[in-house]
Amino acid sequence: MITDMNKYIDIGVNLTGSSFKKDVAQVIERAQQVGVERMIVTGTNSQHSEQAIRLAEQYESICYATVGLHPHHASDYSNSLDSELRDMLKHESAVAVGECGLDFNRNYSTRAEQMRAFEAQLEIAIDFQKPLFLHQRDAHEDFVSIIKSCRSDLNKIVAHCFTGGIDEVNDYVLLDMHIGVTGWICDERRGQSLQQAVKHIPRDRIMLETDAPYLLPRDLKQKPVEKNRNEPYYIPHIAKSVAMHMEMDEAELVTAAFENSCEFFNIA
């Protein structure tokens, strides 16, 4: 049983997904019981961004929303969608632009479509001076090149669900980016490069997230509430692993991640 009562913010949770449809209230309550005071609900398209805002209205001061179009859906980008995203970002609970970026692993949308949608959302972030909540997979060089081209005009940036290595961390730090770490670090098979890379993340740039319902920590001893489903309740478990691999005192890591997240998303 998790009993740690530090204060946490889960900066990336897909609470609008179908796996949370039946018990979202219980998921939020469980998270709060272990000190997860706030959750940033990820918007991945127009529909989910709108649902994230509604959830933030329902759970005011607990949930907040990001508004954006995931690279998987980049082919849907249009002038009307651009207007929809801009309208949604006027809502007080919309704290960041995204999830947007590049994903050359799956290529559900073409690379050209992804780059067009990414650049359009960077323009939105510049116009609104909102933080950016970014996704990158197998597209590091193009991703960095696009950000570099307009970094001085952008507000804060987080590389969400970071799974890369030391070189990528160093590139992001040079771009003054924050880095969100998930339970991927708890995977003894796939997480080894991340376990080394987190040592290079400055303490004022680290943030914690689950990316729930995905990436259930592999080393979790307790049986998940729902089979194979991750949820914000497991953030303390992730924090313990991040602190160990960053070679930091756990309480110091948790405090740093909380304060970084509050400042980044401008939430009290």
C-alpha positions as CSV (number, residue, x, y, z in Angstrom):
1,M,0.0,0.0,0.0
2,I,1.3,3.5,-0.9
3,T,1.3,5.7,2.2
4,D,3.7,8.5,1.1
5,M,1.9,11.9,1.6
6,N,4.2,14.2,-0.2
7,K,2.6,16.7,-2.6
8,Y,2.6,15.7,-6.3
9,I,1.3,17.0,-9.7
10,D,0.8,14.4,-12.5
11,I,1.6,16.6,-15.5
12,G,0.2,14.1,-18.1
13,V,-2.8,11.9,-17.6
14,N,-5.3,10.9,-20.3
15,L,-8.4,11.0,-18.1
16,T,-10.7,11.6,-21.0
17,G,-9.9,8.1,-22.5
18,S,-12.3,5.2,-22.6
19,S,-10.5,3.3,-19.9
20,F,-11.5,5.9,-17.3
21,K,-15.0,6.3,-18.5
22,K,-16.6,4.3,-15.7
23,D,-14.6,5.4,-12.6
24,V,-12.9,8.8,-13.3
25,A,-14.2,10.2,-9.9
26,Q,-12.7,7.3,-8.0
27,V,-9.4,7.6,-9.9
28,I,-9.2,11.3,-8.9
29,E,-10.1,10.5,-5.3
30,R,-7.5,7.7,-5.1
31,A,-4.8,10.0,-6.4
32,Q,-5.7,12.7,-3.9
33,Q,-5.5,10.1,-1.1
34,V,-1.7,9.6,-1.8
35,G,-1.0,13.4,-2.2
36,V,-1.5,13.9,-5.9
37,E,-3.1,17.3,-5.5
38,R,-3.3,18.3,-9.2
39,M,-3.6,16.6,-12.5
40,I,-3.0,18.0,-16.0
41,V,-5.4,16.3,-18.3
42,T,-4.0,15.8,-21.8
43,G,-5.8,17.1,-24.9
44,T,-4.9,15.1,-28.0
45,N,-7.5,16.4,-30.4
46,S,-10.4,18.8,-30.5
47,Q,-12.8,16.4,-28.8
48,H,-10.4,15.3,-26.0
49,S,-9.3,18.9,-25.5
50,E,-12.9,20.0,-25.0
51,Q,-13.5,17.0,-22.6
52,A,-10.3,17.9,-20.7
53,I,-11.7,21.4,-20.2
54,R,-15.0,20.1,-19.0
55,L,-13.3,17.8,-16.5
56,A,-11.2,20.7,-15.3
57,E,-14.4,22.7,-14.7
58,Q,-15.9,19.8,-12.8
59,Y,-12.8,19.3,-10.7
60,E,-11.8,22.9,-10.3
61,S,-8.3,23.5,-8.8
62,I,-7.6,19.8,-9.1
63,C,-7.7,19.2,-12.8
64,Y,-6.3,21.4,-15.6
65,A,-6.3,20.9,-19.3
66,T,-3.9,21.0,-22.2
67,V,-5.4,21.9,-25.7
68,G,-3.8,20.5,-28.9
69,L,-3.6,18.0,-31.7
70,H,-1.3,14.9,-31.3
71,P,1.0,14.2,-34.2
72,H,-1.0,10.9,-34.8
73,H,-3.9,13.2,-35.8
74,A,-1.9,15.8,-37.7
75,S,-3.7,15.1,-41.0
76,D,-6.9,16.6,-39.4
77,Y,-5.3,20.0,-39.0
78,S,-7.2,22.8,-40.8
79,N,-8.0,26.5,-40.4
80,S,-11.3,25.6,-38.6
81,L,-9.4,23.3,-36.2
82,D,-6.9,26.1,-35.6
83,S,-9.7,28.4,-34.6
84,E,-11.3,25.8,-32.3
85,L,-8.0,25.3,-30.5
86,R,-7.5,29.0,-30.1
87,D,-11.0,29.4,-28.7
88,M,-10.5,26.6,-26.2
89,L,-7.2,28.1,-25.0
90,K,-9.1,31.1,-23.8
91,H,-10.6,29.0,-21.0
92,E,-9.0,29.7,-17.7
93,S,-8.3,26.0,-17.0
94,A,-6.4,25.5,-20.3
95,V,-2.8,25.8,-19.1
96,A,-0.8,24.6,-22.1
97,V,-0.7,24.0,-25.9
98,G,-0.5,20.3,-26.8
99,E,-0.1,17.4,-26.8
100,C,1.7,18.3,-30.1
101,G,5.0,17.4,-31.7
102,L,6.4,14.8,-34.0
103,D,6.1,11.0,-34.1
104,F,8.1,9.3,-36.9
105,N,7.7,5.9,-35.2
106,R,4.1,5.3,-36.2
107,N,3.6,7.9,-38.9
108,Y,-0.2,7.7,-38.6
109,S,0.0,11.1,-40.4
110,T,2.7,11.8,-42.9
111,R,5.9,13.6,-41.8
112,A,4.9,16.7,-43.8
113,E,1.5,16.8,-42.2
114,Q,3.0,16.4,-38.7
115,M,5.5,19.2,-39.3
116,R,2.8,21.5,-40.6
117,A,0.5,20.8,-37.6
118,F,3.4,21.2,-35.2
119,E,4.5,24.5,-36.6
120,A,0.9,25.8,-36.6
121,Q,0.6,24.9,-32.9
122,L,3.9,26.6,-32.1
123,E,2.4,29.7,-33.7
124,I,-0.6,29.4,-31.4
125,A,1.7,29.0,-28.3
126,I,3.6,32.1,-29.4
127,D,0.4,34.1,-29.9
128,F,-1.0,33.0,-26.5
129,Q,2.3,32.9,-24.7
130,K,1.2,29.5,-23.2
131,P,3.6,26.7,-22.2
132,L,4.0,23.9,-24.7
133,F,3.3,20.2,-23.9
134,L,5.3,18.2,-26.5
135,H,5.5,14.7,-27.8
136,Q,8.6,13.4,-29.7
137,R,9.3,9.9,-30.9
138,D,12.0,8.9,-33.4
139,A,12.1,12.5,-34.7
140,H,14.6,14.2,-32.5
141,E,16.6,16.1,-35.1
142,D,13.6,17.6,-36.9
143,F,11.9,18.3,-33.5
144,V,14.9,20.2,-32.1
145,S,15.5,22.1,-35.4
146,I,11.9,23.3,-35.4
147,I,12.0,24.4,-31.8
148,K,15.4,26.1,-32.2
149,S,14.0,28.2,-35.1
150,C,11.5,29.9,-32.8
151,R,12.7,29.2,-29.2
152,S,13.2,32.9,-28.4
153,D,9.5,33.6,-29.1
154,L,8.2,30.7,-27.1
155,N,7.2,30.5,-23.4
156,K,8.1,27.4,-21.4
157,I,8.3,23.9,-23.0
158,V,8.1,20.4,-21.6
159,A,9.2,17.2,-23.4
160,H,6.3,15.1,-22.1
161,C,6.8,11.4,-21.5
162,F,10.5,11.5,-22.1
163,T,12.0,8.1,-22.8
164,G,15.3,9.1,-24.5
165,G,19.0,9.1,-23.6
166,I,21.7,11.5,-22.4
167,D,22.2,13.3,-25.7
168,E,18.5,14.1,-26.0
169,V,18.4,15.4,-22.4
170,N,21.4,17.6,-23.1
171,D,19.8,19.0,-26.3
172,Y,16.6,19.8,-24.4
173,V,18.5,21.5,-21.5
174,L,20.3,23.7,-24.0
175,L,16.8,24.7,-25.3
176,D,15.8,25.5,-21.7
177,M,13.1,22.8,-21.7
178,H,11.5,20.9,-18.8
179,I,11.4,17.1,-18.9
180,G,8.5,14.9,-17.8
181,V,9.4,11.4,-16.6
182,T,7.0,8.5,-16.4
183,G,7.0,5.0,-15.1
184,W,9.1,4.1,-18.2
185,I,12.0,4.5,-15.8
186,C,10.7,1.5,-13.8
187,D,11.2,-0.8,-16.8
188,E,14.3,-2.9,-16.3
189,R,14.3,-3.8,-20.0
190,R,13.4,-0.7,-22.0
191,G,14.2,2.0,-19.3
192,Q,17.9,1.7,-19.0
193,S,18.9,4.6,-21.2
194,L,16.4,6.8,-19.3
195,Q,17.7,5.6,-16.0
196,Q,21.1,7.0,-17.0
197,A,19.7,10.1,-18.7
198,V,17.8,11.4,-15.7
199,K,21.1,12.1,-13.9
200,H,21.6,14.9,-16.4
201,I,18.3,16.6,-15.8
202,P,18.7,19.7,-13.7
203,R,16.5,19.7,-10.6
204,D,14.7,22.8,-11.7
205,R,13.6,21.1,-14.9
206,I,12.3,17.7,-13.7
207,M,8.5,17.0,-13.6
208,L,6.6,13.8,-12.9
209,E,3.8,12.1,-14.8
210,T,2.1,8.8,-15.4
211,D,0.8,9.2,-19.0
212,A,-2.0,7.1,-17.6
213,P,-3.6,4.8,-18.6
214,Y,-0.4,3.9,-20.4
215,L,3.0,2.9,-19.0
216,L,2.0,1.1,-15.8
217,P,5.3,0.7,-13.9
218,R,6.6,-2.8,-14.6
219,D,8.1,-3.1,-11.1
220,L,4.9,-2.4,-9.3
221,K,4.5,-5.0,-6.5
222,Q,0.8,-4.3,-5.8
223,K,-2.0,-5.5,-8.1
224,P,-3.3,-2.6,-10.2
225,V,-6.8,-1.4,-9.4
226,E,-7.7,-2.1,-13.0
227,K,-5.7,-4.8,-14.9
228,N,-2.8,-3.3,-16.9
229,R,-4.1,0.3,-16.3
230,N,-1.9,3.0,-15.0
231,E,-3.4,5.9,-13.0
232,P,-2.1,9.0,-11.0
233,Y,-2.2,6.9,-7.8
234,Y,1.1,5.4,-8.9
235,I,3.0,8.8,-9.1
236,P,4.6,8.2,-5.6
237,H,6.0,4.9,-6.9
238,I,7.4,6.6,-10.0
239,A,8.9,9.4,-7.9
240,K,10.8,6.9,-5.8
241,S,12.4,5.4,-8.9
242,V,13.2,8.8,-10.4
243,A,14.9,10.0,-7.2
244,M,17.0,6.8,-6.9
245,H,18.3,7.1,-10.5
246,M,18.8,10.9,-10.2
247,E,20.7,10.1,-7.0
248,M,18.6,12.6,-5.1
249,D,16.9,12.5,-1.8
250,E,13.3,11.5,-2.5
251,A,11.7,14.3,-0.6
252,E,13.9,16.9,-2.4
253,L,13.0,15.4,-5.8
254,V,9.2,15.4,-5.0
255,T,9.4,19.0,-3.8
256,A,11.4,20.1,-6.8
257,A,9.0,18.4,-9.3
258,F,5.9,19.9,-7.5
259,E,7.4,23.4,-7.5
260,N,8.6,23.2,-11.1
261,S,5.1,22.0,-12.2
262,C,3.3,24.8,-10.4
263,E,5.5,27.4,-11.9
264,F,5.5,25.9,-15.4
265,F,1.7,25.7,-15.6
266,N,1.2,28.9,-13.6
267,I,-1.1,27.2,-11.0
268,A,-1.1,28.1,-7.4
